[in-house]
Amino acid sequence: MTEVPPQRGDEAFEGLLEAPRFEDGKPMLLAGLRGNYTVATMGKIPELWQRFVPYIDKVPGQVGQVAYGVCFPLPDGFDYMAAVEVQSSEGVPSELNTVKMPSQRYAVFAHRGHITKLQETCYAIEHDWLPKSRYSLGLGPAGFFERYGEGFDPKIGEGDIEVWVPIR
């Protein structure tokens, strides 16, 4: 991890967001189920996760115990992928999609609340922190991703959740 001294716009946003840390993300290959959503249908994302959960720890070449929720902005909504990191696409079931995440600079925000409040954190990042920061959204295949670390407990919907926002 590469630390950068705080700059204007790096501070926490009015108590809702903690100040981000900055990381140079490594390239990753993710495999998972992908769906198309709008603001009106995004409440169905948990159904995508329910369909993906049986694959976790069973995808050939899976790396570690971390899961990812990747957002792909579209003109009329967004695609969302529930995924895990894999070593290669070899042996990945045909019903799963893969995406290569490039090496990129990220602002990383901790989400301390329940998973149902994650949308509020994402909104604050996109509409409050990013416009007031010295950064713009980075280029790449995805807009941002959620990282569900080993400390995330899906039974209670809390713990070890981060939002990684590509920046430039």
C-alpha positions in Angstrom: 0.0 0.0 0.0 1.2 3.4 -0.9 0.3 6.2 1.5 -0.2 9.8 0.2 -0.2 12.8 2.5 -3.7 14.2 3.0 -4.7 16.9 0.5 -7.7 19.2 0.1 -10.7 16.9 -0.5 -9.2 13.9 1.3 -10.9 14.7 4.6 -14.0 12.8 5.8 -17.3 14.1 4.5 -19.4 15.6 7.3 -19.2 12.6 9.5 -20.8 10.1 7.1 -17.6 9.1 5.5 -14.3 8.4 7.1 -11.3 9.9 5.3 -10.2 7.5 2.6 -6.9 5.7 2.3 -5.2 5.6 -1.1 -3.9 2.4 -2.7 -2.4 1.3 -5.9 -4.6 -1.7 -6.7 -3.1 -4.7 -8.4 -4.5 -6.2 -11.6 -7.2 -8.8 -10.9 -9.2 -11.3 -12.9 -12.7 -11.5 -11.4 -15.3 -14.2 -12.1 -19.0 -14.0 -11.1 -22.6 -13.5 -12.0 -23.6 -10.2 -13.7 -26.9 -8.5 -14.0 -28.3 -5.2 -15.4 -30.0 -2.8 -13.0 -31.5 0.7 -12.8 -32.2 2.8 -9.7 -35.7 1.3 -9.7 -34.4 -2.3 -9.9 -31.2 -2.1 -7.8 -33.1 -3.6 -4.8 -32.8 -6.9 -6.6 -29.0 -7.1 -6.3 -29.3 -9.3 -3.1 -31.0 -11.9 -5.3 -27.9 -11.9 -7.6 -25.7 -12.5 -4.5 -28.0 -15.3 -3.4 -27.5 -17.0 -6.8 -23.8 -16.4 -6.6 -23.1 -17.7 -3.0 -23.1 -21.4 -4.0 -20.1 -20.7 -6.3 -18.0 -19.1 -3.6 -15.1 -21.4 -2.7 -15.9 -23.6 -5.6 -14.8 -21.5 -8.6 -11.6 -23.2 -10.0 -8.6 -21.1 -9.3 -10.3 -18.9 -6.7 -7.8 -16.6 -4.9 -8.4 -16.1 -1.2 -11.7 -15.6 0.6 -12.6 -12.1 -0.5 -15.8 -11.3 -2.6 -16.4 -8.3 -4.8 -19.4 -6.4 -6.0 -18.4 -4.6 -9.2 -20.4 -1.7 -10.7 -20.2 -1.0 -14.4 -21.8 2.4 -15.3 -24.1 2.4 -18.4 -26.0 5.3 -19.9 -29.4 4.0 -18.7 -28.4 2.2 -15.5 -25.5 -0.1 -14.5 -24.4 -3.7 -14.6 -23.4 -5.2 -11.3 -21.3 -8.3 -10.8 -21.0 -10.5 -7.6 -17.6 -12.0 -8.0 -14.4 -13.6 -6.6 -10.8 -13.3 -7.8 -9.5 -16.1 -9.9 -6.0 -17.0 -11.2 -7.2 -17.5 -14.7 -10.4 -18.1 -16.7 -9.5 -21.7 -17.2 -12.2 -23.9 -15.7 -14.5 -21.1 -14.7 -18.1 -22.3 -15.2 -19.7 -20.9 -18.5 -22.5 -19.2 -16.6 -20.0 -16.9 -14.9 -18.6 -13.8 -16.5 -15.0 -12.6 -16.1 -13.6 -9.2 -16.1 -10.0 -8.0 -15.9 -9.5 -5.2 -13.4 -6.4 -3.1 -14.3 -3.7 -1.9 -12.0 -5.2 1.5 -10.9 -5.1 4.1 -8.1 -8.0 3.9 -5.7 -9.5 6.0 -2.9 -10.7 3.3 -0.4 -13.6 4.0 1.9 -14.5 1.8 4.9 -18.2 1.1 5.3 -18.9 0.6 9.0 -22.6 0.1 8.9 -25.0 -2.7 7.8 -25.0 -3.8 4.2 -28.4 -2.2 3.6 -26.7 1.2 4.3 -24.0 0.7 1.7 -26.0 2.7 -0.9 -25.7 5.8 1.4 -21.9 5.4 1.5 -21.7 5.1 -2.2 -24.0 8.1 -2.7 -21.9 10.2 -0.4 -18.7 9.2 -2.2 -20.1 10.0 -5.7 -22.1 13.1 -4.9 -20.2 14.7 -2.1 -16.6 13.5 -1.7 -15.6 13.1 -5.3 -16.9 16.5 -6.6 -15.2 18.3 -3.6 -11.9 16.4 -3.9 -9.1 17.0 -6.3 -9.8 13.8 -8.1 -11.9 12.6 -10.9 -13.2 9.1 -11.5 -10.6 6.9 -13.1 -10.9 5.1 -16.4 -11.4 1.4 -16.7 -13.9 -1.3 -17.2 -15.7 -0.6 -13.9 -16.8 2.5 -12.0 -16.0 1.3 -8.5 -16.2 -2.0 -6.5 -17.2 -3.2 -3.1 -14.7 -5.4 -1.3 -16.1 -7.9 1.2 -13.1 -9.0 3.2 -12.6 -12.1 5.3 -14.2 -10.3 8.3 -17.5 -9.8 6.5 -20.3 -11.8 8.0 -23.1 -12.4 5.4 -25.4 -13.8 8.1 -25.6 -10.4 9.9 -24.6 -8.2 6.9 -21.8 -6.4 8.6 -18.0 -6.2 9.0 -15.0 -5.6 6.7 -16.7 -3.8 3.8 -14.8 -1.3 1.7 -15.7 0.8 -1.4 -12.8 1.1 -3.8 -13.2 4.1 -6.2 -10.8 4.4 -9.1 -9.3 7.9 -9.2 -7.0 10.0 -11.4 
